[in-house]
Amino acid sequence: MDVSSASSNMAVVQVEALKKSMEVEKKATLSVLESATEQSKQVTAQKTGIGSNINIIA
């Protein structure tokens, strides 16, 4: 294996590793956004008394 071939192989490995890390980061970001959306819905439901938590005041 010559030097240019080894360099090309290393570049391919680095690109694949970067793609994988970006995919993992994307999934983590989506998870955070989904969690924030759910929390926002719960807060809105608590404030309005509509949704998963119903506020009954006698």
CNS distance restraints for C-alpha pairs under 8 A (distance, minus, plus):
assign (resid   1 and name CA) (resid   5 and name CA) 6.33 0.50 0.50
assign (resid   1 and name CA) (resid   6 and name CA) 6.69 0.50 0.50
assign (resid   2 and name CA) (resid   6 and name CA) 6.38 0.50 0.50
assign (resid   3 and name CA) (resid   7 and name CA) 6.14 0.50 0.50
assign (resid   4 and name CA) (resid   8 and name CA) 6.11 0.50 0.50
assign (resid   5 and name CA) (resid   9 and name CA) 6.19 0.50 0.50
assign (resid   6 and name CA) (resid  10 and name CA) 6.16 0.50 0.50
assign (resid   7 and name CA) (resid  11 and name CA) 6.15 0.50 0.50
assign (resid   8 and name CA) (resid  12 and name CA) 6.26 0.50 0.50
assign (resid   9 and name CA) (resid  13 and name CA) 6.28 0.50 0.50
assign (resid  10 and name CA) (resid  14 and name CA) 6.17 0.50 0.50
assign (resid  11 and name CA) (resid  15 and name CA) 6.14 0.50 0.50
assign (resid  12 and name CA) (resid  16 and name CA) 6.18 0.50 0.50
assign (resid  13 and name CA) (resid  17 and name CA) 6.15 0.50 0.50
assign (resid  14 and name CA) (resid  18 and name CA) 6.13 0.50 0.50
assign (resid  15 and name CA) (resid  19 and name CA) 6.16 0.50 0.50
assign (resid  16 and name CA) (resid  20 and name CA) 6.18 0.50 0.50
assign (resid  17 and name CA) (resid  21 and name CA) 6.19 0.50 0.50
assign (resid  18 and name CA) (resid  22 and name CA) 6.13 0.50 0.50
assign (resid  19 and name CA) (resid  23 and name CA) 6.23 0.50 0.50
assign (resid  20 and name CA) (resid  24 and name CA) 6.26 0.50 0.50
assign (resid  21 and name CA) (resid  25 and name CA) 6.11 0.50 0.50
assign (resid  22 and name CA) (resid  26 and name CA) 6.04 0.50 0.50
assign (resid  23 and name CA) (resid  27 and name CA) 6.27 0.50 0.50
assign (resid  24 and name CA) (resid  28 and name CA) 6.26 0.50 0.50
assign (resid  25 and name CA) (resid  29 and name CA) 6.11 0.50 0.50
assign (resid  26 and name CA) (resid  30 and name CA) 6.20 0.50 0.50
assign (resid  27 and name CA) (resid  31 and name CA) 6.18 0.50 0.50
assign (resid  28 and name CA) (resid  32 and name CA) 6.31 0.50 0.50
assign (resid  29 and name CA) (resid  33 and name CA) 6.22 0.50 0.50
assign (resid  30 and name CA) (resid  34 and name CA) 6.07 0.50 0.50
assign (resid  31 and name CA) (resid  35 and name CA) 6.17 0.50 0.50
assign (resid  32 and name CA) (resid  36 and name CA) 6.15 0.50 0.50
assign (resid  33 and name CA) (resid  37 and name CA) 6.11 0.50 0.50
assign (resid  34 and name CA) (resid  38 and name CA) 6.20 0.50 0.50
assign (resid  35 and name CA) (resid  39 and name CA) 6.19 0.50 0.50
assign (resid  36 and name CA) (resid  40 and name CA) 6.08 0.50 0.50
assign (resid  37 and name CA) (resid  41 and name CA) 6.26 0.50 0.50
assign (resid  38 and name CA) (resid  42 and name CA) 6.29 0.50 0.50
assign (resid  39 and name CA) (resid  43 and name CA) 6.20 0.50 0.50
assign (resid  40 and name CA) (resid  44 and name CA) 6.16 0.50 0.50
assign (resid  41 and name CA) (resid  45 and name CA) 6.08 0.50 0.50
assign (resid  42 and name CA) (resid  46 and name CA) 6.19 0.50 0.50
assign (resid  42 and name CA) (resid  51 and name CA) 7.64 0.50 0.50
assign (resid  42 and name CA) (resid  52 and name CA) 7.18 0.50 0.50
assign (resid  42 and name CA) (resid  53 and name CA) 7.71 0.50 0.50
assign (resid  43 and name CA) (resid  47 and name CA) 6.19 0.50 0.50
assign (resid  44 and name CA) (resid  48 and name CA) 6.07 0.50 0.50
assign (resid  44 and name CA) (resid  50 and name CA) 7.97 0.50 0.50
assign (resid  45 and name CA) (resid  49 and name CA) 5.47 0.50 0.50
assign (resid  45 and name CA) (resid  50 and name CA) 4.88 0.50 0.50
assign (resid  45 and name CA) (resid  51 and name CA) 4.86 0.50 0.50
assign (resid  45 and name CA) (resid  52 and name CA) 6.52 0.50 0.50
assign (resid  45 and name CA) (resid  53 and name CA) 6.14 0.50 0.50
assign (resid  45 and name CA) (resid  54 and name CA) 7.53 0.50 0.50
assign (resid  46 and name CA) (resid  50 and name CA) 7.00 0.50 0.50
assign (resid  46 and name CA) (resid  51 and name CA) 7.64 0.50 0.50
assign (resid  46 and name CA) (resid  53 and name CA) 5.78 0.50 0.50
assign (resid  46 and name CA) (resid  54 and name CA) 7.02 0.50 0.50
assign (resid  46 and name CA) (resid  55 and name CA) 7.09 0.50 0.50
assign (resid  49 and name CA) (resid  53 and name CA) 6.38 0.50 0.50
assign (resid  49 and name CA) (resid  54 and name CA) 4.61 0.50 0.50
assign (resid  49 and name CA) (resid  55 and name CA) 4.79 0.50 0.50
assign (resid  49 and name CA) (resid  56 and name CA) 7.74 0.50 0.50
assign (resid  50 and name CA) (resid  54 and name CA) 5.66 0.50 0.50
assign (resid  50 and name CA) (resid  55 and name CA) 7.82 0.50 0.50
